[in-house]
Amino acid sequence: MIYNAQLRWKPIAVLLVLALIWGVNMAIIKIGSRELAPLFMAGLRSLVAGFCLFIWMKAKGITIFPSKIVVIHGIVIGLFFGAEFGLIYVGLGYTLTSRVYVLLYTAPFFAALEAHFFLEGDRLNIWKVAGLILAFSGVVALFGGDLGSFSFTTLPGDLMVIAAGSLWASTTVYIKKHLAHRTSPLQTLYYQLLFSAPLLFVMSFALEDPIVSGFSLVTAFSVFYQCIIVAFLSYLAWFELIRRYPVSLLHAFSFFTPILGVFLSGILIMNEFISPVLVAALTLVSLGMFLVNHRPAIKSVGQTEP
């Protein structure tokens, strides 16, 4: 496939809008979980978005499962995806949204380490090592700088989100290794949504009570935002960008999401206190992510995860 060699103002504008959408998402989830159990809400998100994507793919004539082996790999990434978002949704109940954005976006840290061992031609280099050191320093600063009762209160949620970040990385590496040459990005997204929904619903029915404690207009908007705006439309736009542009160019903008997330979800919507330690951790993790995603000026191959 021939990619456009550079980003012009239109794709840059789309990328910034996506960063804004994703930057508000954690606060929207936390608000929705006041009346809906988090695992149930995550399952609903996968179910509704998966149904919408199925209709879209059928309309575009995209084959759902090109081969039997794809079904097996699809189940695996669906389980990874379900576990990842289950941890995020539950973890948000124990920690601050601003901390979630910092800790979740350590995913490139884990992805670079896993890729070094499991993907040929994706070894660590000086840029990645520098990025890993910065990202790790940011996490250490976040935990080390907030020692005390507050840190222990948020610790369960923080650990869940870090685990979610590692699962996000594992999903990315697994897709590159087993599915990137067999499927399109939209197909892999569909498998994640399709096979994550049953896992999340089973976990919800087994562990959560009550599942629904109310359903106000605010909760309805939260569900709509998560299902349609984020999991369907924003991911559809992201994968259309992947189809047209090198992922190495697109990922240069990904560090805007945690920055906007801390500002929009943390400060503006949830009115959370942003400590200097959190700002320092965010800076280190964002710089680390930028360096890990740095590529020399050569032709790039596409990647399927936002």
C-alpha positions as CSV (number, residue, x, y, z in Angstrom):
1,M,0.0,0.0,0.0
2,I,1.2,3.5,-0.8
3,Y,1.0,6.0,2.1
4,N,0.9,9.7,2.1
5,A,4.4,10.8,3.1
6,Q,3.3,13.6,5.4
7,L,0.4,14.8,7.5
8,R,-1.4,17.9,6.3
9,W,-3.8,20.0,8.3
10,K,-6.9,17.8,7.8
11,P,-5.5,14.6,9.3
12,I,-3.8,16.6,12.0
13,A,-7.1,18.2,12.9
14,V,-8.7,14.7,13.0
15,L,-5.9,13.5,15.3
16,L,-6.4,16.4,17.7
17,V,-10.2,15.8,17.8
18,L,-9.5,12.1,18.5
19,A,-7.2,13.1,21.3
20,L,-9.9,15.3,22.7
21,I,-12.5,12.5,22.5
22,W,-10.2,10.0,24.2
23,G,-9.0,12.7,26.7
24,V,-12.6,13.1,28.0
25,N,-13.4,9.3,28.0
26,M,-12.2,8.3,31.4
27,A,-14.3,10.9,33.2
28,I,-17.3,9.9,31.1
29,I,-16.7,6.3,32.2
30,K,-16.4,7.2,35.9
31,I,-19.6,9.3,35.7
32,G,-21.5,6.4,34.1
33,S,-20.3,3.9,36.7
34,R,-22.2,5.8,39.4
35,E,-25.4,4.0,38.2
36,L,-24.1,1.1,36.0
37,A,-21.7,-1.6,37.2
38,P,-18.3,-1.0,35.5
39,L,-17.9,-4.5,34.0
40,F,-21.4,-4.5,32.7
41,M,-20.9,-1.1,31.2
42,A,-17.7,-2.2,29.5
43,G,-19.5,-5.3,28.1
44,L,-22.3,-3.0,26.8
45,R,-19.7,-0.8,25.1
46,S,-18.2,-3.8,23.3
47,L,-21.6,-5.2,22.4
48,V,-23.1,-2.0,20.9
49,A,-19.9,-0.9,19.2
50,G,-19.3,-4.4,17.8
51,F,-22.9,-4.5,16.3
52,C,-22.4,-1.0,14.7
53,L,-19.0,-2.1,13.3
54,F,-20.5,-5.4,12.0
55,I,-23.2,-3.3,10.0
56,W,-20.4,-1.0,8.7
57,M,-18.2,-3.9,7.5
58,K,-21.2,-5.7,5.8
59,A,-22.1,-2.4,4.0
60,K,-18.5,-2.1,2.9
61,G,-18.3,-5.7,1.8
62,I,-15.5,-6.6,4.3
63,T,-15.2,-10.3,5.1
64,I,-15.6,-10.9,8.8
65,F,-13.5,-14.1,9.2
66,P,-11.2,-14.7,6.2
67,S,-10.0,-18.1,7.6
68,K,-10.5,-20.5,10.6
69,I,-7.1,-19.6,12.1
70,V,-8.2,-16.0,12.3
71,V,-11.1,-17.0,14.5
72,I,-8.7,-18.5,17.1
73,H,-6.4,-15.5,17.1
74,G,-9.5,-13.2,17.2
75,I,-10.7,-15.0,20.4
76,V,-7.3,-14.4,22.0
77,I,-7.2,-10.7,21.3
78,G,-10.8,-10.4,22.3
79,L,-10.0,-11.9,25.7
80,F,-7.0,-9.6,26.1
81,F,-9.1,-6.6,25.1
82,G,-11.9,-7.6,27.5
83,A,-9.5,-8.1,30.4
84,E,-7.8,-4.8,29.6
85,F,-11.0,-2.8,29.7
86,G,-12.4,-4.7,32.6
87,L,-9.3,-3.6,34.6
88,I,-9.6,0.0,33.4
89,Y,-13.3,0.3,34.2
90,V,-13.0,-1.3,37.7
91,G,-9.7,0.5,38.4
92,L,-11.3,3.9,37.8
93,G,-13.4,3.2,40.9
94,Y,-10.3,3.2,43.1
95,T,-8.1,5.9,41.6
96,L,-8.2,9.3,39.9
97,T,-8.8,9.7,36.2
98,S,-5.7,11.8,35.9
99,R,-3.6,9.0,37.3
100,V,-5.3,6.5,35.0
101,Y,-4.1,8.5,31.9
102,V,-0.5,8.6,33.2
103,L,-0.4,4.9,34.1
104,L,-2.3,3.5,31.1
105,Y,-0.1,5.2,28.7
106,T,2.9,3.3,29.9
107,A,1.7,0.7,27.3
108,P,4.4,1.6,24.8
109,F,6.9,0.8,27.6
110,F,5.6,-2.7,27.8
111,A,5.1,-3.0,24.0
112,A,8.7,-2.1,23.3
113,L,10.0,-4.7,25.8
114,E,7.7,-7.4,24.4
115,A,8.4,-6.6,20.8
116,H,12.1,-6.9,21.5
117,F,11.6,-10.6,22.5
118,F,8.7,-11.7,20.3
119,L,8.9,-9.7,17.0
120,E,11.7,-10.0,14.5
121,G,13.1,-6.7,13.3
122,D,11.6,-4.7,16.3
123,R,14.6,-4.7,18.6
124,L,15.4,-2.1,21.3
125,N,17.5,0.8,20.1
126,I,18.9,3.9,21.8
127,W,15.7,5.9,21.3
128,K,13.5,3.1,22.8
129,V,15.8,2.5,25.7
130,A,15.8,6.3,26.5
131,G,12.0,6.3,26.3
132,L,11.7,3.3,28.5
133,I,13.9,4.9,31.2
134,L,11.9,8.1,31.1
135,A,8.5,6.3,31.2
136,F,9.7,4.1,34.1
137,S,11.0,7.2,35.9
138,G,7.6,8.8,35.5
139,V,5.8,5.8,37.2
140,V,8.4,5.7,40.0
141,A,7.9,9.5,40.5
142,L,4.2,9.1,40.7
143,F,4.3,6.3,43.3
144,G,7.3,7.6,45.2
145,G,6.1,11.2,45.4
146,D,2.6,10.5,46.8
147,L,3.5,8.1,49.6
148,G,1.0,8.1,52.4
149,S,-2.6,7.2,53.0
150,F,-3.7,8.7,49.6
151,S,-1.2,6.5,47.7
152,F,-2.4,3.4,49.5
153,T,-6.0,4.3,48.8
154,T,-5.4,4.5,45.1
155,L,-3.0,1.6,44.9
156,P,-5.5,-1.1,43.9
157,G,-6.8,1.0,41.0
158,D,-3.3,2.1,40.0
159,L,-2.1,-1.5,39.8
160,M,-5.2,-2.5,37.8
161,V,-4.5,0.3,35.3
162,I,-0.8,-0.7,34.9
163,A,-1.9,-4.3,34.3
164,A,-4.3,-2.9,31.7
165,G,-1.5,-1.0,30.0
166,S,0.6,-4.2,29.8
167,L,-2.4,-6.1,28.3
168,W,-2.8,-3.3,25.7
169,A,0.8,-3.8,24.8
170,S,0.4,-7.6,24.7
171,T,-2.6,-7.2,22.3
172,T,-0.6,-4.9,20.0
173,V,2.3,-7.3,19.9
174,Y,0.0,-10.3,19.4
175,I,-1.8,-8.6,16.5
176,K,1.5,-7.7,14.8
177,K,2.8,-11.3,15.2
178,H,-0.3,-13.3,14.3
179,L,-2.9,-11.1,12.6
180,A,-1.4,-8.1,10.8
181,H,-0.6,-10.2,7.7
182,R,-3.9,-12.0,7.7
183,T,-6.5,-9.3,8.5
184,S,-7.3,-5.6,8.1
185,P,-7.3,-3.2,11.1
186,L,-11.1,-3.0,11.1
187,Q,-11.3,-6.8,11.3
188,T,-9.0,-6.9,14.3
189,L,-11.0,-4.2,16.0
190,Y,-14.2,-6.2,15.4
191,Y,-12.7,-9.3,16.9
192,Q,-11.7,-7.4,20.0
193,L,-15.2,-6.0,20.5
194,L,-17.0,-9.2,19.6
195,F,-15.1,-11.6,21.8
196,S,-14.6,-9.3,24.7
197,A,-18.3,-8.7,25.3
198,P,-19.2,-12.3,26.6
199,L,-16.2,-12.2,28.9
200,L,-17.2,-8.9,30.4
201,F,-20.8,-9.8,30.8
202,V,-20.0,-13.2,32.5
203,M,-17.6,-11.4,34.9
204,S,-20.3,-8.7,35.6
205,F,-23.1,-11.2,36.3
206,A,-20.7,-13.2,38.6
207,L,-19.1,-10.4,40.5
208,E,-21.3,-7.3,40.4
209,D,-24.4,-6.5,42.4
210,P,-26.4,-4.4,41.7
211,I,-25.7,-4.2,38.0
212,V,-28.0,-1.2,37.4
213,S,-28.8,1.2,40.3
214,G,-30.3,3.9,38.1
215,F,-30.4,5.3,34.6
216,S,-30.4,9.0,34.3
217,L,-29.9,11.2,31.2
218,V,-26.3,11.7,32.3
219,T,-25.8,7.9,32.4
220,A,-27.5,7.5,29.0
221,F,-25.1,10.1,27.5
222,S,-22.2,8.3,29.1
223,V,-23.2,5.0,27.5
224,F,-23.8,6.7,24.1
225,Y,-20.4,8.4,24.3
226,Q,-18.5,5.2,25.2
227,C,-20.3,3.0,22.7
228,I,-20.9,5.2,19.7
229,I,-18.5,8.2,19.9
230,V,-15.4,6.3,21.3
231,A,-15.6,2.6,20.5
232,F,-17.2,3.0,17.1
233,L,-16.8,6.4,15.4
234,S,-13.4,7.4,16.9
235,Y,-11.8,4.0,16.3
236,L,-13.3,4.0,12.7
237,A,-11.7,7.4,12.1
238,W,-8.4,6.2,13.6
239,F,-8.2,3.1,11.4
240,E,-9.1,5.2,8.3
241,L,-6.0,7.3,9.1
242,I,-4.0,4.1,9.5
243,R,-5.1,3.1,6.0
244,R,-3.9,6.4,4.5
245,Y,-0.8,7.4,6.5
246,P,2.3,5.7,8.1
247,V,1.6,4.8,11.7
248,S,5.0,6.2,12.7
249,L,3.6,9.7,11.8
250,L,0.3,9.1,13.5
251,H,1.8,7.9,16.8
252,A,3.8,11.1,17.1
253,F,0.4,12.7,18.1
254,S,-0.6,10.0,20.6
255,F,1.2,11.7,23.5
256,F,-1.5,14.4,23.4
257,T,-4.1,12.0,24.8
258,P,-2.7,11.6,28.3
259,I,-1.9,15.3,28.4
260,L,-5.4,16.3,27.4
261,G,-6.8,13.5,29.6
262,V,-5.2,14.9,32.7
263,F,-6.5,18.4,31.9
264,L,-10.0,17.6,30.6
265,S,-11.0,14.5,32.6
266,G,-8.9,15.2,35.7
267,I,-9.1,19.0,36.2
268,L,-12.0,20.2,34.1
269,I,-14.6,17.5,34.6
270,M,-13.7,15.6,37.8
271,N,-12.1,18.6,39.6
272,E,-9.2,16.5,40.8
273,F,-6.2,18.0,42.5
274,I,-3.2,17.8,40.2
275,S,0.0,17.7,42.2
276,P,3.4,18.7,40.9
277,V,4.4,15.0,41.2
278,L,1.6,14.1,38.8
279,V,2.7,16.7,36.3
280,A,6.3,15.5,36.5
281,A,5.2,11.9,36.0
282,L,3.0,12.9,33.1
283,T,5.8,14.8,31.4
284,L,8.2,11.8,31.8
285,V,5.8,9.3,30.6
286,S,4.8,11.4,27.6
287,L,8.4,12.1,26.6
288,G,9.1,8.4,27.1
289,M,6.2,7.4,24.8
290,F,7.4,9.9,22.2
291,L,10.9,8.4,22.2
292,V,9.7,4.8,22.1
293,N,7.6,5.7,19.1
294,H,10.4,7.6,17.4
295,R,11.4,6.2,14.0
296,P,14.2,7.1,11.7
297,A,13.2,8.8,8.5
298,I,12.5,5.6,6.5
299,K,9.4,4.1,5.0
300,S,7.1,2.8,7.7
301,V,4.7,-0.2,7.9
302,G,1.2,0.2,9.3
303,Q,0.2,-1.0,12.8
304,T,-3.3,-1.8,14.0
305,E,-3.6,-0.4,17.5
306,P,-4.4,3.2,18.6
